[in-house]
Amino acid sequence: MKCPRCQGSLEELSLGDVSTVACPHCGFADVPVDHIREEDEPESWRDAFNRFYEDTTPREDATEH
């Protein structure tokens, strides 16, 4: 089988029950991808700083007095 990008020979790659083909010459890989990135809402600077301080501030143990 020939590579659709460079017409070089393709190699079959397998892992378990899944296999695909790849071209060692140009790096083509017949792997389906989704180019639409699903993002959550951007984090505000305030939320980022609050998350940072919550993660780095020592917490008092509720059982100690």
PDBQT receptor file of N, H, CA, C and O in Angstrom, charges set to zero:
ATOM      1  N   MET A   1       0.854  -1.174   0.000  1.00  0.00    +0.000 N 
ATOM      2  CA  MET A   1       0.000   0.000   0.000  1.00  0.00    +0.000 C 
ATOM      3  C   MET A   1       0.903   1.241   0.000  1.00  0.00    +0.000 C 
ATOM      4  O   MET A   1       1.945   1.249   0.655  1.00  0.00    +0.000 OA
ATOM      5  N   LYS A   2       0.509   2.277  -0.725  1.00  0.00    +0.000 N 
ATOM      6  H   LYS A   2      -0.338   2.270  -1.257  1.00  0.00    +0.000 HD
ATOM      7  CA  LYS A   2       1.314   3.490  -0.842  1.00  0.00    +0.000 C 
ATOM      8  C   LYS A   2       0.734   4.614   0.014  1.00  0.00    +0.000 C 
ATOM      9  O   LYS A   2      -0.477   4.707   0.215  1.00  0.00    +0.000 OA
ATOM     10  N   CYS A   3       1.623   5.454   0.506  1.00  0.00    +0.000 N 
ATOM     11  H   CYS A   3       2.607   5.378   0.343  1.00  0.00    +0.000 HD
ATOM     12  CA  CYS A   3       1.241   6.605   1.325  1.00  0.00    +0.000 C 
ATOM     13  C   CYS A   3       0.514   7.625   0.457  1.00  0.00    +0.000 C 
ATOM     14  O   CYS A   3       0.988   7.961  -0.629  1.00  0.00    +0.000 OA
ATOM     15  N   PRO A   4      -0.633   8.122   0.923  1.00  0.00    +0.000 N 
ATOM     16  CA  PRO A   4      -1.357   9.128   0.144  1.00  0.00    +0.000 C 
ATOM     17  C   PRO A   4      -0.646  10.484   0.118  1.00  0.00    +0.000 C 
ATOM     18  O   PRO A   4      -0.956  11.331  -0.720  1.00  0.00    +0.000 OA
ATOM     19  N   ARG A   5       0.299  10.687   1.027  1.00  0.00    +0.000 N 
ATOM     20  H   ARG A   5       0.550   9.998   1.707  1.00  0.00    +0.000 HD
ATOM     21  CA  ARG A   5       0.994  11.967   1.089  1.00  0.00    +0.000 C 
ATOM     22  C   ARG A   5       2.260  11.981   0.227  1.00  0.00    +0.000 C 
ATOM     23  O   ARG A   5       2.474  12.915  -0.546  1.00  0.00    +0.000 OA
ATOM     24  N   CYS A   6       3.112  10.932   0.361  1.00  0.00    +0.000 N 
ATOM     25  H   CYS A   6       2.938  10.174   0.990  1.00  0.00    +0.000 HD
ATOM     26  CA  CYS A   6       4.397  10.959  -0.345  1.00  0.00    +0.000 C 
ATOM     27  C   CYS A   6       4.606   9.783  -1.295  1.00  0.00    +0.000 C 
ATOM     28  O   CYS A   6       5.647   9.687  -1.945  1.00  0.00    +0.000 OA
ATOM     29  N   GLN A   7       3.633   8.899  -1.378  1.00  0.00    +0.000 N 
ATOM     30  H   GLN A   7       2.788   8.976  -0.849  1.00  0.00    +0.000 HD
ATOM     31  CA  GLN A   7       3.689   7.708  -2.230  1.00  0.00    +0.000 C 
ATOM     32  C   GLN A   7       4.731   6.687  -1.773  1.00  0.00    +0.000 C 
ATOM     33  O   GLN A   7       5.054   5.762  -2.518  1.00  0.00    +0.000 OA
ATOM     34  N   GLY A   8       5.265   6.847  -0.543  1.00  0.00    +0.000 N 
ATOM     35  H   GLY A   8       5.003   7.599   0.062  1.00  0.00    +0.000 HD
ATOM     36  CA  GLY A   8       6.180   5.854   0.014  1.00  0.00    +0.000 C 
ATOM     37  C   GLY A   8       5.400   4.640   0.487  1.00  0.00    +0.000 C 
ATOM     38  O   GLY A   8       4.169   4.630   0.457  1.00  0.00    +0.000 OA
ATOM     39  N   SER A   9       6.123   3.619   0.924  1.00  0.00    +0.000 N 
ATOM     40  H   SER A   9       7.123   3.627   0.949  1.00  0.00    +0.000 HD
ATOM     41  CA  SER A   9       5.446   2.413   1.400  1.00  0.00    +0.000 C 
ATOM     42  C   SER A   9       4.993   2.602   2.846  1.00  0.00    +0.000 C 
ATOM     43  O   SER A   9       5.704   3.192   3.659  1.00  0.00    +0.000 OA
ATOM     44  N   LEU A  10       3.810   2.096   3.152  1.00  0.00    +0.000 N 
ATOM     45  H   LEU A  10       3.232   1.617   2.492  1.00  0.00    +0.000 HD
ATOM     46  CA  LEU A  10       3.230   2.211   4.486  1.00  0.00    +0.000 C 
ATOM     47  C   LEU A  10       3.571   0.988   5.318  1.00  0.00    +0.000 C 
ATOM     48  O   LEU A  10       3.748  -0.108   4.785  1.00  0.00    +0.000 OA
ATOM     49  N   GLU A  11       3.663   1.183   6.631  1.00  0.00    +0.000 N 
ATOM     50  H   GLU A  11       3.519   2.073   7.063  1.00  0.00    +0.000 HD
ATOM     51  CA  GLU A  11       3.859   0.096   7.576  1.00  0.00    +0.000 C 
ATOM     52  C   GLU A  11       2.599  -0.047   8.404  1.00  0.00    +0.000 C 
ATOM     53  O   GLU A  11       1.945   0.947   8.721  1.00  0.00    +0.000 OA
ATOM     54  N   GLU A  12       2.252  -1.281   8.757  1.00  0.00    +0.000 N 
ATOM     55  H   GLU A  12       2.783  -2.088   8.499  1.00  0.00    +0.000 HD
ATOM     56  CA  GLU A  12       1.088  -1.502   9.610  1.00  0.00    +0.000 C 
ATOM     57  C   GLU A  12       1.542  -1.527  11.060  1.00  0.00    +0.000 C 
ATOM     58  O   GLU A  12       2.500  -2.219  11.406  1.00  0.00    +0.000 OA
ATOM     59  N   LEU A  13       0.858  -0.778  11.899  1.00  0.00    +0.000 N 
ATOM     60  H   LEU A  13       0.079  -0.216  11.618  1.00  0.00    +0.000 HD
ATOM     61  CA  LEU A  13       1.132  -0.728  13.331  1.00  0.00    +0.000 C 
ATOM     62  C   LEU A  13      -0.056  -1.314  14.062  1.00  0.00    +0.000 C 
ATOM     63  O   LEU A  13      -1.201  -0.978  13.758  1.00  0.00    +0.000 OA
ATOM     64  N   SER A  14       0.203  -2.191  15.030  1.00  0.00    +0.000 N 
ATOM     65  H   SER A  14       1.133  -2.464  15.277  1.00  0.00    +0.000 HD
ATOM     66  CA  SER A  14      -0.882  -2.838  15.768  1.00  0.00    +0.000 C 
ATOM     67  C   SER A  14      -0.627  -2.757  17.261  1.00  0.00    +0.000 C 
ATOM     68  O   SER A  14       0.513  -2.811  17.722  1.00  0.00    +0.000 OA
ATOM     69  N   LEU A  15      -1.712  -2.625  18.001  1.00  0.00    +0.000 N 
ATOM     70  H   LEU A  15      -2.638  -2.581  17.626  1.00  0.00    +0.000 HD
ATOM     71  CA  LEU A  15      -1.672  -2.673  19.457  1.00  0.00    +0.000 C 
ATOM     72  C   LEU A  15      -2.940  -3.369  19.905  1.00  0.00    +0.000 C 
ATOM     73  O   LEU A  15      -4.028  -2.800  19.823  1.00  0.00    +0.000 OA
ATOM     74  N   GLY A  16      -2.808  -4.584  20.372  1.00  0.00    +0.000 N 
ATOM     75  H   GLY A  16      -1.925  -5.047  20.439  1.00  0.00    +0.000 HD
ATOM     76  CA  GLY A  16      -3.986  -5.361  20.740  1.00  0.00    +0.000 C 
ATOM     77  C   GLY A  16      -4.821  -5.657  19.516  1.00  0.00    +0.000 C 
ATOM     78  O   GLY A  16      -4.310  -6.154  18.512  1.00  0.00    +0.000 OA
ATOM     79  N   ASP A  17      -6.102  -5.353  19.597  1.00  0.00    +0.000 N 
ATOM     80  H   ASP A  17      -6.517  -4.950  20.413  1.00  0.00    +0.000 HD
ATOM     81  CA  ASP A  17      -7.021  -5.602  18.484  1.00  0.00    +0.000 C 
ATOM     82  C   ASP A  17      -7.084  -4.449  17.490  1.00  0.00    +0.000 C 
ATOM     83  O   ASP A  17      -7.781  -4.548  16.480  1.00  0.00    +0.000 OA
ATOM     84  N   VAL A  18      -6.375  -3.368  17.754  1.00  0.00    +0.000 N 
ATOM     85  H   VAL A  18      -5.809  -3.287  18.575  1.00  0.00    +0.000 HD
ATOM     86  CA  VAL A  18      -6.447  -2.168  16.919  1.00  0.00    +0.000 C 
ATOM     87  C   VAL A  18      -5.197  -2.082  16.046  1.00  0.00    +0.000 C 
ATOM     88  O   VAL A  18      -4.082  -2.309  16.515  1.00  0.00    +0.000 OA
ATOM     89  N   SER A  19      -5.398  -1.753  14.778  1.00  0.00    +0.000 N 
ATOM     90  H   SER A  19      -6.305  -1.568  14.397  1.00  0.00    +0.000 HD
ATOM     91  CA  SER A  19      -4.249  -1.562  13.894  1.00  0.00    +0.000 C 
ATOM     92  C   SER A  19      -4.496  -0.367  12.983  1.00  0.00    +0.000 C 
ATOM     93  O   SER A  19      -5.639   0.008  12.724  1.00  0.00    +0.000 OA
ATOM     94  N   THR A  20      -3.409   0.223  12.503  1.00  0.00    +0.000 N 
ATOM     95  H   THR A  20      -2.480  -0.081  12.714  1.00  0.00    +0.000 HD
ATOM     96  CA  THR A  20      -3.470   1.348  11.586  1.00  0.00    +0.000 C 
ATOM     97  C   THR A  20      -2.236   1.296  10.703  1.00  0.00    +0.000 C 
ATOM     98  O   THR A  20      -1.380   0.432  10.889  1.00  0.00    +0.000 OA
ATOM     99  N   VAL A  21      -2.134   2.191   9.762  1.00  0.00    +0.000 N 
ATOM    100  H   VAL A  21      -2.830   2.893   9.611  1.00  0.00    +0.000 HD
ATOM    101  CA  VAL A  21      -0.952   2.257   8.907  1.00  0.00    +0.000 C 
ATOM    102  C   VAL A  21      -0.269   3.602   9.109  1.00  0.00    +0.000 C 
ATOM    103  O   VAL A  21      -0.910   4.603   9.427  1.00  0.00    +0.000 OA
ATOM    104  N   ALA A  22       1.049   3.601   8.916  1.00  0.00    +0.000 N 
ATOM    105  H   ALA A  22       1.570   2.787   8.658  1.00  0.00    +0.000 HD
ATOM    106  CA  ALA A  22       1.833   4.822   9.056  1.00  0.00    +0.000 C 
ATOM    107  C   ALA A  22       2.958   4.808   8.039  1.00  0.00    +0.000 C 
ATOM    108  O   ALA A  22       3.396   3.748   7.591  1.00  0.00    +0.000 OA
ATOM    109  N   CYS A  23       3.418   5.989   7.683  1.00  0.00    +0.000 N 
ATOM    110  H   CYS A  23       3.062   6.850   8.047  1.00  0.00    +0.000 HD
ATOM    111  CA  CYS A  23       4.508   6.127   6.724  1.00  0.00    +0.000 C 
ATOM    112  C   CYS A  23       5.783   6.525   7.468  1.00  0.00    +0.000 C 
ATOM    113  O   CYS A  23       5.820   7.580   8.100  1.00  0.00    +0.000 OA
ATOM    114  N   PRO A  24       6.827   5.698   7.403  1.00  0.00    +0.000 N 
ATOM    115  CA  PRO A  24       8.078   6.052   8.074  1.00  0.00    +0.000 C 
ATOM    116  C   PRO A  24       8.845   7.166   7.355  1.00  0.00    +0.000 C 
ATOM    117  O   PRO A  24       9.791   7.719   7.915  1.00  0.00    +0.000 OA
ATOM    118  N   HIS A  25       8.456   7.495   6.143  1.00  0.00    +0.000 N 
ATOM    119  H   HIS A  25       7.687   7.045   5.688  1.00  0.00    +0.000 HD
ATOM    120  CA  HIS A  25       9.162   8.499   5.347  1.00  0.00    +0.000 C 
ATOM    121  C   HIS A  25       8.693   9.921   5.658  1.00  0.00    +0.000 C 
ATOM    122  O   HIS A  25       9.517  10.814   5.854  1.00  0.00    +0.000 OA
ATOM    123  N   CYS A  26       7.369  10.137   5.704  1.00  0.00    +0.000 N 
ATOM    124  H   CYS A  26       6.700   9.411   5.545  1.00  0.00    +0.000 HD
ATOM    125  CA  CYS A  26       6.854  11.503   5.897  1.00  0.00    +0.000 C 
ATOM    126  C   CYS A  26       6.097  11.679   7.212  1.00  0.00    +0.000 C 
ATOM    127  O   CYS A  26       5.734  12.801   7.564  1.00  0.00    +0.000 OA
ATOM    128  N   GLY A  27       5.850  10.583   7.947  1.00  0.00    +0.000 N 
ATOM    129  H   GLY A  27       6.145   9.671   7.660  1.00  0.00    +0.000 HD
ATOM    130  CA  GLY A  27       5.163  10.690   9.227  1.00  0.00    +0.000 C 
ATOM    131  C   GLY A  27       3.657  10.585   9.149  1.00  0.00    +0.000 C 
ATOM    132  O   GLY A  27       2.980  10.708  10.169  1.00  0.00    +0.000 OA
ATOM    133  N   PHE A  28       3.112  10.358   7.960  1.00  0.00    +0.000 N 
ATOM    134  H   PHE A  28       3.662  10.258   7.131  1.00  0.00    +0.000 HD
ATOM    135  CA  PHE A  28       1.663  10.199   7.826  1.00  0.00    +0.000 C 
ATOM    136  C   PHE A  28       1.194   9.053   8.709  1.00  0.00    +0.000 C 
ATOM    137  O   PHE A  28       1.842   8.008   8.770  1.00  0.00    +0.000 OA
ATOM    138  N   ALA A  29       0.084   9.242   9.385  1.00  0.00    +0.000 N 
ATOM    139  H   ALA A  29      -0.442  10.091   9.336  1.00  0.00    +0.000 HD
ATOM    140  CA  ALA A  29      -0.539   8.183  10.181  1.00  0.00    +0.000 C 
ATOM    141  C   ALA A  29      -2.028   8.207   9.897  1.00  0.00    +0.000 C 
ATOM    142  O   ALA A  29      -2.668   9.257   9.960  1.00  0.00    +0.000 OA
ATOM    143  N   ASP A  30      -2.565   7.063   9.588  1.00  0.00    +0.000 N 
ATOM    144  H   ASP A  30      -2.045   6.210   9.537  1.00  0.00    +0.000 HD
ATOM    145  CA  ASP A  30      -3.990   6.959   9.276  1.00  0.00    +0.000 C 
ATOM    146  C   ASP A  30      -4.777   6.823  10.573  1.00  0.00    +0.000 C 
ATOM    147  O   ASP A  30      -5.360   5.779  10.864  1.00  0.00    +0.000 OA
ATOM    148  N   VAL A  31      -4.776   7.906  11.342  1.00  0.00    +0.000 N 
ATOM    149  H   VAL A  31      -4.302   8.755  11.106  1.00  0.00    +0.000 HD
ATOM    150  CA  VAL A  31      -5.456   7.937  12.632  1.00  0.00    +0.000 C 
ATOM    151  C   VAL A  31      -6.517   9.024  12.574  1.00  0.00    +0.000 C 
ATOM    152  O   VAL A  31      -6.195  10.183  12.309  1.00  0.00    +0.000 OA
ATOM    153  N   PRO A  32      -7.777   8.675  12.815  1.00  0.00    +0.000 N 
ATOM    154  CA  PRO A  32      -8.815   9.710  12.788  1.00  0.00    +0.000 C 
ATOM    155  C   PRO A  32      -8.639  10.684  13.954  1.00  0.00    +0.000 C 
ATOM    156  O   PRO A  32      -8.380  10.274  15.086  1.00  0.00    +0.000 OA
ATOM    157  N   VAL A  33      -8.780  11.962  13.664  1.00  0.00    +0.000 N 
ATOM    158  H   VAL A  33      -8.990  12.294  12.744  1.00  0.00    +0.000 HD
ATOM    159  CA  VAL A  33      -8.660  12.993  14.689  1.00  0.00    +0.000 C 
ATOM    160  C   VAL A  33      -9.811  13.978  14.563  1.00  0.00    +0.000 C 
ATOM    161  O   VAL A  33     -10.410  14.118  13.497  1.00  0.00    +0.000 OA
ATOM    162  N   ASP A  34     -10.108  14.648  15.649  1.00  0.00    +0.000 N 
ATOM    163  H   ASP A  34      -9.621  14.533  16.515  1.00  0.00    +0.000 HD
ATOM    164  CA  ASP A  34     -11.122  15.687  15.668  1.00  0.00    +0.000 C 
ATOM    165  C   ASP A  34     -10.396  17.008  15.856  1.00  0.00    +0.000 C 
ATOM    166  O   ASP A  34      -9.772  17.227  16.894  1.00  0.00    +0.000 OA
ATOM    167  N   HIS A  35     -10.468  17.882  14.878  1.00  0.00    +0.000 N 
ATOM    168  H   HIS A  35     -10.975  17.704  14.035  1.00  0.00    +0.000 HD
ATOM    169  CA  HIS A  35      -9.738  19.139  14.941  1.00  0.00    +0.000 C 
ATOM    170  C   HIS A  35     -10.518  20.247  15.634  1.00  0.00    +0.000 C 
ATOM    171  O   HIS A  35     -10.043  21.380  15.709  1.00  0.00    +0.000 OA
ATOM    172  N   ILE A  36     -11.685  19.944  16.133  1.00  0.00    +0.000 N 
ATOM    173  H   ILE A  36     -12.071  19.023  16.073  1.00  0.00    +0.000 HD
ATOM    174  CA  ILE A  36     -12.470  20.935  16.863  1.00  0.00    +0.000 C 
ATOM    175  C   ILE A  36     -12.187  20.747  18.345  1.00  0.00    +0.000 C 
ATOM    176  O   ILE A  36     -12.454  19.688  18.911  1.00  0.00    +0.000 OA
ATOM    177  N   ARG A  37     -11.654  21.770  18.955  1.00  0.00    +0.000 N 
ATOM    178  H   ARG A  37     -11.437  22.631  18.495  1.00  0.00    +0.000 HD
ATOM    179  CA  ARG A  37     -11.284  21.697  20.360  1.00  0.00    +0.000 C 
ATOM    180  C   ARG A  37     -12.467  22.129  21.212  1.00  0.00    +0.000 C 
ATOM    181  O   ARG A  37     -13.019  23.215  21.035  1.00  0.00    +0.000 OA
ATOM    182  N   GLU A  38     -12.842  21.266  22.132  1.00  0.00    +0.000 N 
ATOM    183  H   GLU A  38     -12.394  20.384  22.276  1.00  0.00    +0.000 HD
ATOM    184  CA  GLU A  38     -13.928  21.607  23.045  1.00  0.00    +0.000 C 
ATOM    185  C   GLU A  38     -13.305  22.155  24.320  1.00  0.00    +0.000 C 
ATOM    186  O   GLU A  38     -12.569  21.457  25.017  1.00  0.00    +0.000 OA
ATOM    187  N   GLU A  39     -13.608  23.401  24.612  1.00  0.00    +0.000 N 
ATOM    188  H   GLU A  39     -14.206  23.968  24.045  1.00  0.00    +0.000 HD
ATOM    189  CA  GLU A  39     -13.023  24.047  25.777  1.00  0.00    +0.000 C 
ATOM    190  C   GLU A  39     -14.108  24.437  26.761  1.00  0.00    +0.000 C 
ATOM    191  O   GLU A  39     -15.242  24.743  26.390  1.00  0.00    +0.000 OA
ATOM    192  N   ASP A  40     -13.723  24.416  28.022  1.00  0.00    +0.000 N 
ATOM    193  H   ASP A  40     -12.803  24.167  28.323  1.00  0.00    +0.000 HD
ATOM    194  CA  ASP A  40     -14.578  24.992  29.040  1.00  0.00    +0.000 C 
ATOM    195  C   ASP A  40     -14.414  26.506  28.939  1.00  0.00    +0.000 C 
ATOM    196  O   ASP A  40     -13.597  27.003  28.164  1.00  0.00    +0.000 OA
ATOM    197  N   GLU A  41     -15.196  27.223  29.724  1.00  0.00    +0.000 N 
ATOM    198  H   GLU A  41     -15.860  26.819  30.353  1.00  0.00    +0.000 HD
ATOM    199  CA  GLU A  41     -15.039  28.673  29.733  1.00  0.00    +0.000 C 
ATOM    200  C   GLU A  41     -13.641  29.014  30.232  1.00  0.00    +0.000 C 
ATOM    201  O   GLU A  41     -13.124  28.337  31.120  1.00  0.00    +0.000 OA
ATOM    202  N   PRO A  42     -13.023  30.047  29.680  1.00  0.00    +0.000 N 
ATOM    203  CA  PRO A  42     -11.690  30.426  30.141  1.00  0.00    +0.000 C 
ATOM    204  C   PRO A  42     -11.718  30.787  31.625  1.00  0.00    +0.000 C 
ATOM    205  O   PRO A  42     -12.684  31.369  32.120  1.00  0.00    +0.000 OA
ATOM    206  N   GLU A  43     -10.651  30.433  32.316  1.00  0.00    +0.000 N 
ATOM    207  H   GLU A  43      -9.867  29.960  31.914  1.00  0.00    +0.000 HD
ATOM    208  CA  GLU A  43     -10.551  30.736  33.740  1.00  0.00    +0.000 C 
ATOM    209  C   GLU A  43     -10.104  32.185  33.896  1.00  0.00    +0.000 C 
ATOM    210  O   GLU A  43      -9.176  32.626  33.219  1.00  0.00    +0.000 OA
ATOM    211  N   SER A  44     -10.758  32.921  34.780  1.00  0.00    +0.000 N 
ATOM    212  H   SER A  44     -11.513  32.563  35.330  1.00  0.00    +0.000 HD
ATOM    213  CA  SER A  44     -10.363  34.310  35.014  1.00  0.00    +0.000 C 
ATOM    214  C   SER A  44      -9.080  34.324  35.846  1.00  0.00    +0.000 C 
ATOM    215  O   SER A  44      -8.743  33.343  36.509  1.00  0.00    +0.000 OA
ATOM    216  N   TRP A  45      -8.375  35.450  35.800  1.00  0.00    +0.000 N 
ATOM    217  H   TRP A  45      -8.649  36.247  35.262  1.00  0.00    +0.000 HD
ATOM    218  CA  TRP A  45      -7.173  35.577  36.620  1.00  0.00    +0.000 C 
ATOM    219  C   TRP A  45      -7.522  35.435  38.092  1.00  0.00    +0.000 C 
ATOM    220  O   TRP A  45      -6.780  34.805  38.845  1.00  0.00    +0.000 OA
ATOM    221  N   ARG A  46      -8.640  36.011  38.511  1.00  0.00    +0.000 N 
ATOM    222  H   ARG A  46      -9.244  36.522  37.899  1.00  0.00    +0.000 HD
ATOM    223  CA  ARG A  46      -9.053  35.923  39.915  1.00  0.00    +0.000 C 
ATOM    224  C   ARG A  46      -9.248  34.464  40.320  1.00  0.00    +0.000 C 
ATOM    225  O   ARG A  46      -8.768  34.040  41.372  1.00  0.00    +0.000 OA
ATOM    226  N   ASP A  47      -9.953  33.695  39.485  1.00  0.00    +0.000 N 
ATOM    227  H   ASP A  47     -10.342  34.039  38.631  1.00  0.00    +0.000 HD
ATOM    228  CA  ASP A  47     -10.166  32.279  39.793  1.00  0.00    +0.000 C 
ATOM    229  C   ASP A  47      -8.843  31.512  39.816  1.00  0.00    +0.000 C 
ATOM    230  O   ASP A  47      -8.647  30.632  40.654  1.00  0.00    +0.000 OA
ATOM    231  N   ALA A  48      -7.948  31.845  38.902  1.00  0.00    +0.000 N 
ATOM    232  H   ALA A  48      -8.108  32.560  38.221  1.00  0.00    +0.000 HD
ATOM    233  CA  ALA A  48      -6.651  31.162  38.865  1.00  0.00    +0.000 C 
ATOM    234  C   ALA A  48      -5.850  31.442  40.129  1.00  0.00    +0.000 C 
ATOM    235  O   ALA A  48      -5.272  30.526  40.714  1.00  0.00    +0.000 OA
ATOM    236  N   PHE A  49      -5.811  32.712  40.555  1.00  0.00    +0.000 N 
ATOM    237  H   PHE A  49      -6.280  33.456  40.079  1.00  0.00    +0.000 HD
ATOM    238  CA  PHE A  49      -5.090  33.044  41.783  1.00  0.00    +0.000 C 
ATOM    239  C   PHE A  49      -5.745  32.389  42.995  1.00  0.00    +0.000 C 
ATOM    240  O   PHE A  49      -5.052  31.869  43.869  1.00  0.00    +0.000 OA
ATOM    241  N   ASN A  50      -7.070  32.411  43.051  1.00  0.00    +0.000 N 
ATOM    242  H   ASN A  50      -7.633  32.834  42.341  1.00  0.00    +0.000 HD
ATOM    243  CA  ASN A  50      -7.762  31.765  44.172  1.00  0.00    +0.000 C 
ATOM    244  C   ASN A  50      -7.446  30.277  44.215  1.00  0.00    +0.000 C 
ATOM    245  O   ASN A  50      -7.196  29.733  45.291  1.00  0.00    +0.000 OA
ATOM    246  N   ARG A  51      -7.451  29.610  43.069  1.00  0.00    +0.000 N 
ATOM    247  H   ARG A  51      -7.654  30.052  42.195  1.00  0.00    +0.000 HD
ATOM    248  CA  ARG A  51      -7.130  28.182  43.014  1.00  0.00    +0.000 C 
ATOM    249  C   ARG A  51      -5.693  27.948  43.473  1.00  0.00    +0.000 C 
ATOM    250  O   ARG A  51      -5.418  26.995  44.201  1.00  0.00    +0.000 OA
ATOM    251  N   PHE A  52      -4.780  28.820  43.045  1.00  0.00    +0.000 N 
ATOM    252  H   PHE A  52      -5.004  29.594  42.453  1.00  0.00    +0.000 HD
ATOM    253  CA  PHE A  52      -3.381  28.699  43.448  1.00  0.00    +0.000 C 
ATOM    254  C   PHE A  52      -3.244  28.832  44.961  1.00  0.00    +0.000 C 
ATOM    255  O   PHE A  52      -2.588  28.012  45.603  1.00  0.00    +0.000 OA
ATOM    256  N   TYR A  53      -3.861  29.863  45.530  1.00  0.00    +0.000 N 
ATOM    257  H   TYR A  53      -4.394  30.530  45.009  1.00  0.00    +0.000 HD
ATOM    258  CA  TYR A  53      -3.724  30.082  46.967  1.00  0.00    +0.000 C 
ATOM    259  C   TYR A  53      -4.419  28.992  47.775  1.00  0.00    +0.000 C 
ATOM    260  O   TYR A  53      -3.940  28.623  48.847  1.00  0.00    +0.000 OA
ATOM    261  N   GLU A  54      -5.535  28.473  47.281  1.00  0.00    +0.000 N 
ATOM    262  H   GLU A  54      -5.924  28.773  46.409  1.00  0.00    +0.000 HD
ATOM    263  CA  GLU A  54      -6.202  27.367  47.970  1.00  0.00    +0.000 C 
ATOM    264  C   GLU A  54      -5.326  26.122  47.968  1.00  0.00    +0.000 C 
ATOM    265  O   GLU A  54      -5.317  25.372  48.944  1.00  0.00    +0.000 OA
ATOM    266  N   ASP A  55      -4.591  25.895  46.883  1.00  0.00    +0.000 N 
ATOM    267  H   ASP A  55      -4.599  26.504  46.091  1.00  0.00    +0.000 HD
ATOM    268  CA  ASP A  55      -3.739  24.708  46.780  1.00  0.00    +0.000 C 
ATOM    269  C   ASP A  55      -2.445  24.843  47.575  1.00  0.00    +0.000 C 
ATOM    270  O   ASP A  55      -1.866  23.831  47.969  1.00  0.00    +0.000 OA
ATOM    271  N   THR A  56      -1.975  26.076  47.822  1.00  0.00    +0.000 N 
ATOM    272  H   THR A  56      -2.446  26.898  47.502  1.00  0.00    +0.000 HD
ATOM    273  CA  THR A  56      -0.676  26.260  48.471  1.00  0.00    +0.000 C 
ATOM    274  C   THR A  56      -0.767  26.745  49.908  1.00  0.00    +0.000 C 
ATOM    275  O   THR A  56       0.245  26.752  50.609  1.00  0.00    +0.000 OA
ATOM    276  N   THR A  57      -1.937  27.149  50.367  1.00  0.00    +0.000 N 
ATOM    277  H   THR A  57      -2.758  27.144  49.798  1.00  0.00    +0.000 HD
ATOM    278  CA  THR A  57      -2.091  27.625  51.730  1.00  0.00    +0.000 C 
ATOM    279  C   THR A  57      -2.315  26.439  52.656  1.00  0.00    +0.000 C 
ATOM    280  O   THR A  57      -3.214  25.630  52.426  1.00  0.00    +0.000 OA
ATOM    281  N   PRO A  58      -1.484  26.329  53.725  1.00  0.00    +0.000 N 
ATOM    282  CA  PRO A  58      -1.703  25.218  54.663  1.00  0.00    +0.000 C 
ATOM    283  C   PRO A  58      -3.082  25.327  55.305  1.00  0.00    +0.000 C 
ATOM    284  O   PRO A  58      -3.530  26.412  55.675  1.00  0.00    +0.000 OA
ATOM    285  N   ARG A  59      -3.729  24.203  55.426  1.00  0.00    +0.000 N 
ATOM    286  H   ARG A  59      -3.365  23.321  55.125  1.00  0.00    +0.000 HD
ATOM    287  CA  ARG A  59      -5.060  24.185  56.036  1.00  0.00    +0.000 C 
ATOM    288  C   ARG A  59      -4.942  23.754  57.486  1.00  0.00    +0.000 C 
ATOM    289  O   ARG A  59      -4.129  22.897  57.833  1.00  0.00    +0.000 OA
ATOM    290  N   GLU A  60      -5.764  24.362  58.322  1.00  0.00    +0.000 N 
ATOM    291  H   GLU A  60      -6.423  25.058  58.040  1.00  0.00    +0.000 HD
ATOM    292  CA  GLU A  60      -5.794  23.957  59.724  1.00  0.00    +0.000 C 
ATOM    293  C   GLU A  60      -6.621  22.696  59.847  1.00  0.00    +0.000 C 
ATOM    294  O   GLU A  60      -7.671  22.563  59.218  1.00  0.00    +0.000 OA
ATOM    295  N   ASP A  61      -6.145  21.777  60.656  1.00  0.00    +0.000 N 
ATOM    296  H   ASP A  61      -5.292  21.884  61.167  1.00  0.00    +0.000 HD
ATOM    297  CA  ASP A  61      -6.874  20.537  60.882  1.00  0.00    +0.000 C 
ATOM    298  C   ASP A  61      -8.072  20.849  61.767  1.00  0.00    +0.000 C 
ATOM    299  O   ASP A  61      -7.916  21.458  62.826  1.00  0.00    +0.000 OA
ATOM    300  N   ALA A  62      -9.244  20.445  61.356  1.00  0.00    +0.000 N 
ATOM    301  H   ALA A  62      -9.371  19.950  60.496  1.00  0.00    +0.000 HD
ATOM    302  CA  ALA A  62     -10.477  20.744  62.088  1.00  0.00    +0.000 C 
ATOM    303  C   ALA A  62     -10.511  20.054  63.440  1.00  0.00    +0.000 C 
ATOM    304  O   ALA A  62     -11.256  20.483  64.321  1.00  0.00    +0.000 OA
ATOM    305  N   THR A  63      -9.723  18.990  63.635  1.00  0.00    +0.000 N 
ATOM    306  H   THR A  63      -9.118  18.642  62.919  1.00  0.00    +0.000 HD
ATOM    307  CA  THR A  63      -9.755  18.266  64.911  1.00  0.00    +0.000 C 
ATOM    308  C   THR A  63      -8.826  18.883  65.936  1.00  0.00    +0.000 C 
ATOM    309  O   THR A  63      -8.966  18.602  67.127  1.00  0.00    +0.000 OA
ATOM    310  N   GLU A  64      -7.867  19.728  65.512  1.00  0.00    +0.000 N 
ATOM    311  H   GLU A  64      -7.753  19.955  64.545  1.00  0.00    +0.000 HD
ATOM    312  CA  GLU A  64      -6.953  20.365  66.453  1.00  0.00    +0.000 C 
ATOM    313  C   GLU A  64      -7.549  21.668  66.955  1.00  0.00    +0.000 C 
ATOM    314  O   GLU A  64      -8.292  22.338  66.238  1.00  0.00    +0.000 OA
ATOM    315  N   HIS A  65      -7.220  22.023  68.193  1.00  0.00    +0.000 N 
ATOM    316  H   HIS A  65      -6.617  21.478  68.776  1.00  0.00    +0.000 HD
ATOM    317  CA  HIS A  65      -7.702  23.287  68.775  1.00  0.00    +0.000 C 
ATOM    318  C   HIS A  65      -6.562  24.093  69.284  1.00  0.00    +0.000 C 
ATOM    319  O   HIS A  65      -6.765  25.188  69.808  1.00  0.00    +0.000 OA
TER     320      HIS A  65
